[in-house]
């Protein structure tokens, strides 16, 4: 046992070498997600406009009408882009209101 104790005491008395700290901080932006509304055969322009203005903060009626036309003409439109938690909320609200939604996509 003498060998064991001396090995333990040597290990305990040896200074630990800490990894060198770097002062450089890498800042990455949080990923953003896009909410895409798809065209369908059952939602009216007015319903799409009402939903967008109700659930997307800062959405004006004019913006909502432009997006409704884009959805109709192009088959889809990105109606909002931002952080994941908010995107999940708005996506869920629009979906529950009956709009046809694409899955959330990272922007």
C-alpha positions as CSV (number, residue, x, y, z in Angstrom):
1,X,0.0,0.0,0.0
2,X,2.9,2.3,0.4
3,X,3.2,2.7,-3.4
4,X,-0.5,3.6,-3.6
5,X,-0.2,6.4,-1.0
6,X,2.8,7.9,-2.5
7,X,1.2,7.9,-6.0
8,X,-1.9,9.6,-4.5
9,X,0.2,12.2,-2.7
10,X,2.3,12.9,-5.8
11,X,-0.9,13.4,-7.9
12,X,-2.4,15.6,-5.2
13,X,0.7,17.8,-5.0
14,X,1.1,18.2,-8.8
15,X,-0.3,21.4,-10.0
16,X,-3.2,21.1,-12.5
17,X,-2.6,22.7,-15.8
18,X,-5.7,24.7,-16.8
19,X,-6.4,25.1,-20.5
20,X,-5.5,28.6,-21.8
21,X,-8.4,30.9,-21.7
22,X,-9.2,32.9,-24.8
23,X,-10.7,36.4,-24.6
24,X,-12.3,36.1,-28.0
25,X,-16.0,35.6,-27.9
26,X,-17.7,34.2,-30.9
27,X,-21.2,35.8,-31.3
28,X,-23.6,34.0,-33.5
29,X,-27.0,35.4,-34.2
30,X,-30.0,33.4,-33.1
31,X,-31.5,31.5,-36.1
32,X,-34.6,33.0,-37.6
33,X,-37.6,31.1,-38.9
34,X,-40.1,32.0,-41.6
35,X,-43.8,31.5,-41.5
36,X,-45.2,30.6,-44.9
37,X,-48.9,30.6,-45.7
38,X,-50.0,28.4,-48.6
39,X,-52.8,29.0,-51.1
40,X,-55.9,26.8,-50.7
41,X,-59.4,26.6,-52.2
42,X,-61.4,27.4,-49.1
43,X,-60.0,30.5,-47.3
44,X,-61.2,33.8,-48.6
45,X,-59.0,36.8,-49.1
46,X,-60.8,38.6,-46.3
47,X,-60.2,35.7,-43.9
48,X,-56.5,35.6,-44.7
49,X,-56.2,39.4,-44.2
50,X,-58.2,39.2,-40.9
51,X,-55.9,36.5,-39.6
52,X,-52.7,38.2,-40.6
53,X,-53.7,41.5,-39.1
54,X,-54.9,39.8,-35.9
55,X,-52.0,37.4,-35.2
56,X,-48.9,39.0,-36.8
57,X,-47.8,42.1,-34.8
58,X,-47.5,45.3,-36.7
59,X,-49.2,43.8,-39.8
60,X,-51.2,46.5,-41.6
61,X,-54.3,45.9,-43.6
62,X,-52.4,47.0,-46.8
63,X,-49.6,44.6,-46.1
64,X,-52.0,41.8,-45.4
65,X,-53.9,42.4,-48.7
66,X,-50.6,42.4,-50.6
67,X,-49.6,39.1,-48.9
68,X,-53.1,37.6,-49.6
69,X,-52.7,38.4,-53.3
70,X,-49.1,36.9,-53.3
71,X,-50.4,33.7,-51.6
72,X,-53.2,33.5,-54.3
73,X,-50.9,34.3,-57.3
74,X,-47.7,32.5,-56.3
75,X,-49.1,29.7,-54.2
76,X,-47.5,30.9,-51.0
77,X,-46.0,33.9,-49.2
78,X,-43.6,34.4,-46.3
79,X,-45.7,36.4,-43.8
80,X,-43.3,36.8,-41.0
81,X,-39.7,36.0,-40.1
82,X,-38.1,36.0,-36.6
83,X,-37.1,34.0,-33.5
84,X,-38.3,30.4,-33.1
85,X,-40.6,30.9,-30.1
86,X,-42.6,33.7,-31.7
87,X,-42.6,31.9,-35.0
88,X,-44.1,28.8,-33.3
89,X,-46.8,30.9,-31.6
90,X,-47.8,32.8,-34.8
91,X,-47.7,29.6,-36.9
92,X,-50.0,27.8,-34.4
93,X,-52.4,30.7,-34.2
94,X,-52.7,31.0,-38.0
95,X,-53.1,27.3,-38.3
96,X,-55.8,27.2,-35.7
97,X,-57.6,30.0,-37.5
98,X,-57.8,27.7,-40.5
99,X,-55.0,29.0,-42.8
100,X,-53.0,26.4,-44.7
101,X,-49.5,26.5,-43.4
102,X,-46.2,25.2,-44.6
103,X,-43.9,23.8,-41.8
104,X,-41.7,26.3,-40.1
105,X,-38.5,26.8,-42.0
106,X,-35.2,28.2,-40.8
107,X,-34.6,31.4,-42.8
